[in-house]
């Protein structure tokens, strides 16, 4: 159900393997921290962080709509 998203620096990211995603803003810079299903953590900054967080939110909303049906 989760998407593959293209980032500007890290290439393609498969959101299917995300265990946890955290977003925050530090000193006017967006930060997204992904904990992968393997337990590894990866940080994304700026535009990449915003792209990933937006797609994650979009996928969660789509999943909620599917479950409501």
SETOR-610029 format. One record per residue: residue in one letter; x, y, z of N, C-alpha, C, O in turn. Coordinates in steps of 0.1 Angstrom, whole numbers, plus 5000, padded with zeros to 4 digits. Layout:
BEGIN
(dovo 'A', (X, Y, Z), (X, Y, Z), (X, Y, Z), (X, Y, Z))
...
# end
This chain:
BEGIN
(dovo 'X', (5008, 4988, 5000), (5000, 5000, 5000), (5009, 5013, 5000), (5005, 5023, 4994))
(dovo 'X', (5020, 5012, 5006), (5029, 5024, 5007), (5037, 5026, 4994), (5040, 5016, 4988))
(dovo 'X', (5040, 5038, 4991), (5046, 5042, 4979), (5061, 5042, 4979), (5068, 5041, 4989))
(dovo 'X', (5066, 5043, 4967), (5080, 5046, 4964), (5080, 5061, 4961), (5073, 5065, 4953))
(dovo 'X', (5090, 5068, 4967), (5090, 5082, 4965), (5105, 5086, 4960), (5114, 5080, 4965))
(dovo 'X', (5105, 5095, 4951), (5118, 5100, 4946), (5123, 5112, 4954), (5115, 5122, 4954))
(dovo 'X', (5135, 5112, 4959), (5140, 5123, 4966), (5151, 5129, 4958), (5156, 5123, 4948))
(dovo 'X', (5155, 5141, 4961), (5165, 5149, 4953), (5179, 5144, 4955), (5187, 5144, 4946))
(dovo 'X', (5182, 5139, 4967), (5196, 5135, 4971), (5197, 5120, 4973), (5208, 5114, 4969))
(dovo 'X', (5187, 5113, 4979), (5189, 5099, 4982), (5183, 5089, 4972), (5184, 5077, 4974))
(dovo 'X', (5178, 5095, 4961), (5172, 5086, 4951), (5158, 5081, 4955), (5151, 5089, 4961))
(dovo 'X', (5155, 5069, 4951), (5142, 5063, 4954), (5141, 5057, 4968), (5151, 5051, 4972))
(dovo 'X', (5130, 5060, 4975), (5128, 5055, 4989), (5115, 5047, 4989), (5105, 5051, 4984))
(dovo 'X', (5116, 5034, 4993), (5104, 5025, 4994), (5098, 5026, 5008), (5104, 5021, 5018))
(dovo 'X', (5087, 5033, 5009), (5081, 5036, 5022), (5074, 5023, 5028), (5070, 5023, 5040))
(dovo 'X', (5074, 5012, 5020), (5068, 5000, 5025), (5077, 4994, 5037), (5072, 4988, 5046))
(dovo 'X', (5090, 4997, 5037), (5099, 4992, 5047), (5101, 5001, 5059), (5110, 4999, 5067))
(dovo 'X', (5093, 5012, 5060), (5094, 5021, 5071), (5087, 5015, 5083), (5075, 5012, 5082))
(dovo 'X', (5094, 5014, 5094), (5088, 5010, 5107), (5082, 5022, 5114), (5071, 5021, 5120))
(dovo 'X', (5090, 5033, 5114), (5086, 5045, 5121), (5091, 5057, 5113), (5102, 5057, 5108))
(dovo 'X', (5083, 5068, 5113), (5087, 5080, 5106), (5084, 5092, 5116), (5073, 5093, 5120))
(dovo 'X', (5094, 5100, 5118), (5093, 5112, 5127), (5097, 5124, 5119), (5107, 5124, 5112))
(dovo 'X', (5090, 5135, 5121), (5093, 5147, 5114), (5094, 5158, 5124), (5087, 5158, 5135))
(dovo 'X', (5103, 5168, 5122), (5104, 5180, 5130), (5111, 5191, 5122), (5116, 5188, 5111))
(dovo 'X', (5111, 5202, 5128), (5117, 5214, 5122), (5128, 5219, 5131), (5125, 5222, 5143))
(dovo 'X', (5140, 5220, 5126), (5152, 5225, 5134), (5158, 5236, 5127), (5163, 5235, 5115))
(dovo 'X', (5158, 5248, 5133), (5164, 5260, 5127), (5159, 5262, 5113), (5168, 5264, 5104))
(dovo 'X', (5146, 5262, 5111), (5140, 5265, 5097), (5144, 5254, 5087), (5142, 5256, 5075))
(dovo 'X', (5148, 5242, 5091), (5151, 5231, 5082), (5143, 5219, 5086), (5142, 5215, 5098))
(dovo 'X', (5135, 5214, 5077), (5127, 5202, 5079), (5137, 5190, 5081), (5146, 5188, 5074))
(dovo 'X', (5133, 5181, 5091), (5141, 5169, 5093), (5131, 5158, 5094), (5121, 5158, 5101))
(dovo 'X', (5134, 5147, 5087), (5126, 5135, 5088), (5135, 5123, 5092), (5146, 5122, 5085))
(dovo 'X', (5132, 5116, 5102), (5140, 5105, 5106), (5132, 5092, 5104), (5120, 5091, 5109))
(dovo 'X', (5137, 5083, 5096), (5131, 5070, 5093), (5138, 5059, 5100), (5150, 5058, 5100))
(dovo 'X', (5130, 5051, 5107), (5135, 5039, 5113), (5130, 5028, 5104), (5118, 5026, 5102))
(dovo 'X', (5139, 5021, 5097), (5136, 5010, 5088), (5132, 4998, 5095), (5134, 4996, 5107))
(dovo 'X', (5125, 4989, 5088), (5121, 4976, 5094), (5133, 4968, 5099), (5131, 4959, 5108))
(dovo 'X', (5145, 4971, 5095), (5157, 4964, 5099), (5162, 4970, 5113), (5170, 4964, 5119))
(dovo 'X', (5156, 4981, 5117), (5160, 4988, 5129), (5170, 5000, 5126), (5173, 5008, 5135))
(dovo 'X', (5176, 5000, 5114), (5185, 5011, 5110), (5177, 5024, 5110), (5165, 5024, 5106))
(dovo 'X', (5184, 5035, 5113), (5178, 5048, 5112), (5185, 5057, 5101), (5197, 5055, 5099))
(dovo 'X', (5177, 5065, 5094), (5182, 5074, 5084), (5176, 5087, 5085), (5164, 5088, 5087))
(dovo 'X', (5184, 5098, 5084), (5179, 5111, 5085), (5179, 5118, 5071), (5188, 5116, 5063))
(dovo 'X', (5169, 5126, 5069), (5167, 5133, 5057), (5164, 5148, 5060), (5158, 5151, 5070))
(dovo 'X', (5170, 5157, 5052), (5169, 5171, 5056), (5163, 5179, 5044), (5163, 5174, 5032))
(dovo 'X', (5157, 5191, 5047), (5152, 5200, 5037), (5141, 5195, 5028), (5132, 5189, 5033))
(dovo 'X', (5143, 5196, 5015), (5133, 5193, 5005), (5130, 5178, 5006), (5119, 5173, 5005))
(dovo 'X', (5141, 5169, 5007), (5139, 5155, 5008), (5130, 5151, 5020), (5121, 5143, 5019))
(dovo 'X', (5132, 5158, 5032), (5124, 5155, 5044), (5110, 5159, 5041), (5101, 5152, 5045))
(dovo 'X', (5107, 5170, 5034), (5094, 5174, 5032), (5087, 5165, 5022), (5075, 5162, 5023))
(dovo 'X', (5094, 5161, 5011), (5088, 5152, 5001), (5084, 5138, 5008), (5073, 5133, 5005))
(dovo 'X', (5093, 5133, 5016), (5090, 5120, 5023), (5078, 5121, 5032), (5069, 5113, 5032))
(dovo 'X', (5078, 5131, 5040), (5068, 5133, 5050), (5054, 5135, 5043), (5044, 5130, 5048))
(dovo 'X', (5054, 5143, 5033), (5041, 5145, 5025), (5036, 5133, 5019), (5024, 5130, 5020))
(dovo 'X', (5045, 5125, 5013), (5040, 5112, 5007), (5036, 5102, 5018), (5026, 5095, 5016))
(dovo 'X', (5043, 5102, 5029), (5039, 5093, 5040), (5025, 5097, 5045), (5016, 5088, 5047))
(dovo 'X', (5022, 5110, 5047), (5009, 5114, 5051), (4998, 5111, 5041), (4987, 5107, 5045))
(dovo 'X', (5002, 5113, 5029), (4992, 5109, 5018), (4989, 5095, 5018), (4977, 5091, 5017))
(dovo 'X', (4999, 5086, 5020), (4996, 5072, 5020), (4988, 5068, 5033), (4979, 5059, 5032))
(dovo 'X', (4991, 5074, 5044), (4983, 5071, 5056), (4968, 5075, 5054), (4959, 5068, 5059))
(dovo 'X', (4966, 5086, 5048), (4952, 5091, 5046), (4945, 5081, 5036), (4933, 5078, 5038))
(dovo 'X', (4952, 5077, 5026), (4946, 5067, 5017), (4943, 5054, 5023), (4933, 5048, 5021))
(dovo 'X', (4952, 5049, 5032), (4950, 5037, 5040), (4938, 5038, 5049), (4930, 5029, 5050))
(dovo 'X', (4936, 5050, 5055), (4925, 5052, 5064), (4912, 5052, 5056), (4902, 5047, 5061))
(dovo 'X', (4912, 5058, 5044), (4900, 5057, 5036), (4896, 5043, 5032), (4884, 5039, 5032))
(dovo 'X', (4906, 5035, 5029), (4904, 5021, 5025), (4898, 5013, 5036), (4889, 5005, 5035))
(dovo 'X', (4903, 5016, 5048), (4898, 5008, 5060), (4884, 5013, 5064), (4877, 5005, 5070))
(dovo 'X', (4880, 5025, 5061), (4867, 5030, 5064), (4856, 5024, 5055), (4844, 5024, 5058))
(dovo 'X', (4860, 5019, 5044), (4850, 5013, 5034), (4846, 4999, 5038), (4838, 4993, 5031))
# end
